[in-house]
Amino acid sequence: MEGGSQLLLVNLRQQKHKTINDITSHMKYVESVNTYSWSPAGDQLAFAYGDSSMGRIAIYL
């Protein structure tokens, strides 16, 4: 399975979405957002972002 180029969060109740790539776009050296996982409670999203030589970890609440 090949991943896409954007990570989206969709709120089905409010019929709205956020693109995680847009949230990190102002940060320096961000080429991709990848390796994401929800917390056990489902209220936080952890993901890695960065360029191809190094990655950073973030948590979206």
MARKEFI-686679 format. One record per residue: x, y, z of N, C-alpha, C, O in turn; residue in one letter. Coordinates in steps of 0.001 Angstrom, whole numbers. Example, Ala and Ser with C-alpha at 12.3 -4.5 7.8 and 13.67 -1.06 7.14 Angstrom:
<rs>
R       n.X       n.Y       n.Z      ca.X      ca.Y      ca.Z       c.X       c.Y       c.Z       o.X       o.Y       o.Z   residu
R     13190     -5690      7800     12300     -4500      7800     13200     -3300      7800     14236     -3319      8465        A
R     12850     -2250      7080     13670     -1060      7140     12900        30      7870     13409      1138      8039        S
</rs>
This chain:
<rs>
R       n.X       n.Y       n.Z      ca.X      ca.Y      ca.Z       c.X       c.Y       c.Z       o.X       o.Y       o.Z   residu
R       840     -1175         0         0         0         0       885      1238         0      1813      1339       802        M
R       610      2151      -869      1386      3382      -962       605      4522      -330      -599      4653      -554        E
R      1280      5343       454       636      6466      1106       423      7637       170      1043      7728      -890        G
R      -458      8528       575      -726      9730      -200       214     10845       194      1186     10631       918        G
R       -83     12032      -288       804     13155       -16       250     14093      1040       950     15015      1458        S
R      -998     13887      1492     -1583     14751      2504     -2255     13917      3587     -2785     12835      3333        Q
R     -2213     14456      4806     -2882     13828      5942     -4057     14723      6324     -3859     15880      6694        L
R     -5275     14196      6238     -6484     14961      6522     -7150     14467      7797     -7168     13269      8076        L
R     -7698     15406      8571     -8565     15088      9700     -9968     15513      9294    -10172     16653      8878        L
R    -10924     14622      9408    -12287     14916      8985    -13222     14804     10186    -13251     13779     10867        V
R    -13989     15870     10442    -15017     15872     11471    -16348     15631     10760    -16886     16532     10116        N
R    -16869     14424     10878    -18090     14066     10158    -19318     14787     10694    -20235     15090      9931        L
R    -19351     15063     11982    -20504     15770     12562    -20600     17194     12047    -21679     17655     11675        R
R    -19470     17893     12025    -19455     19288     11580    -19233     19421     10078    -19308     20525      9537        Q
R    -18964     18323      9409    -18688     18300      7970    -17557     19270      7609    -17656     20045      6658        Q
R    -16477     19200      8403    -15296     20042      8176    -14063     19156      8157    -14079     18037      8670        K
R    -13002     19665      7563    -11741     18927      7568    -10574     19889      7750    -10677     21081      7462        H
R     -9469     19345      8233     -8207     20078      8363     -7138     19258      7676     -7134     18029      7752        K
R     -6240     19939      7011     -5110     19274      6383     -3894     19479      7274     -3439     20610      7447        T
R     -3367     18409      7835     -2209     18500      8727     -1027     19136      8000      -250     19866      8614        I
R      -881     18875      6721       207     19477      5949       137     21003      6020      1174     21664      6074        N
R     -1083     21576      6021     -1231     23029      6111      -788     23547      7473      -220     24634      7570        D
R     -1045     22774      8528      -659     23179      9879       861     23255     10002      1380     24129     10696        I
R      1577     22354      9338      3039     22321      9426      3723     23101      8302      4952     23170      8272        T
R      2961     23689      7379      3559     24330      6200      4412     25552      6534      5327     25881      5779        S
R      4135     26224      7639      4924     27401      8014      6271     27024      8645      7145     27874      8809        H
R      6426     25753      8992      7661     25290      9623      8744     25076      8571      8456     24756      7418        M
R      9959     25253      8979     11090     25154      8066     11396     23697      7710     11337     22814      8566        K
R     11714     23465      6472     12187     22161      5986     11158     21032      6129     11524     19901      6450        Y
R      9905     21324      5899      8891     20273      5949      8587     19819      4530      7995     20561      3747        V
R      8990     18609      4206      8685     18021      2906      7508     17068      2989      6783     16880      2012        E
R      7315     16467      4155      6268     15454      4248      5746     15322      5672      6409     15695      6640        S
R      4543     14783      5765      3939     14378      7032      3697     12884      6900      3068     12437      5940        V
R      4195     12106      7863      4065     10655      7738      4024      9985      9100      4061     10669     10123        N
R      3952      8699      9133      3993      7868     10333      3081      8420     11425      3552      8918     12447        T
R      1793      8329     11203       834      8890     12142       131      7790     12938        32      6649     12488        Y
R      -362      8157     14144     -1058      7195     14996     -1951      7943     15985     -1544      8956     16554        S
R     -3162      7441     16183     -4076      8014     17163     -3723      7517     18559     -3217      6407     18727        W
R     -3999      8359     19561     -3849      7939     20955     -4927      6897     21268     -5917      6798     20543        S
R     -4744      6117     22346     -5761      5117     22707     -7156      5725     22926     -8162      5095     22601        P
R     -7217      6933     23468     -8508      7592     23695     -9079      8197     22411    -10261      8539     22360        A
R     -8254      8329     21385     -8715      8872     20112     -8833     10379     20069     -9460     10921     19158        G
R     -8241     11078     21043     -8356     12531     21071     -7058     13254     20710     -7025     14485     20686        D
R     -6000     12513     20433     -4729     13108     20024     -4171     12316     18847     -4334     11099     18760        Q
R     -3514     13033     17952     -2890     12409     16795     -1402     12716     16831     -1006     13881     16808        L
R      -585     11684     16885       871     11857     16830      1309     11586     15399       823     10653     14760        A
R      2235     12409     14897      2736     12196     13540      4155     12708     13427      4586     13562     14202        F
R      4869     12185     12466      6230     12643     12181      6178     13539     10951      5392     13301     10034        A
R      7010     14562     10937      7100     15447      9782      8536     15885      9607      9327     15810     10547        Y
R      8878     16332      8440     10228     16829      8205     10693     16597      6792      9905     16249      5912        G
R     11975     16790      6580     12543     16526      5262     13014     15077      5210     12875     14334      6182        D
R     13561     14691      4091     13931     13288      3918     15143     12867      4753     15367     11670      4933        S
R     15925     13814      5265     17114     13449      6036     16865     13408      7546     17650     12811      8283        S
R     15772     14041      8018     15459     14007      9442     13961     14216      9633     13297     14841      8806        M
R     13454     13694     10710     12038     13851     11004     11850     14437     12390     12725     14334     13250        G
R     10702     15051     12593     10345     15592     13899      9012     14969     14286      8269     14499     13424        R
R      8711     14964     15557      7464     14383     16037      6590     15497     16592      7081     16397     17274        I
R      5294     15438     16298      4346     16426     16795      3102     15706     17287      2830     14571     16896        A
R      2349     16382     18151      1067     15863     18616        19     16922     18344       169     18075     18750        I
R     -1039     16533     17658     -2135     17443     17350     -3285     17139     18296     -3730     15995     18391        Y
R     -3771     18167     18999     -4878     17988     19955     -6171     18467     19354     -7215     18399     20002        L
</rs>
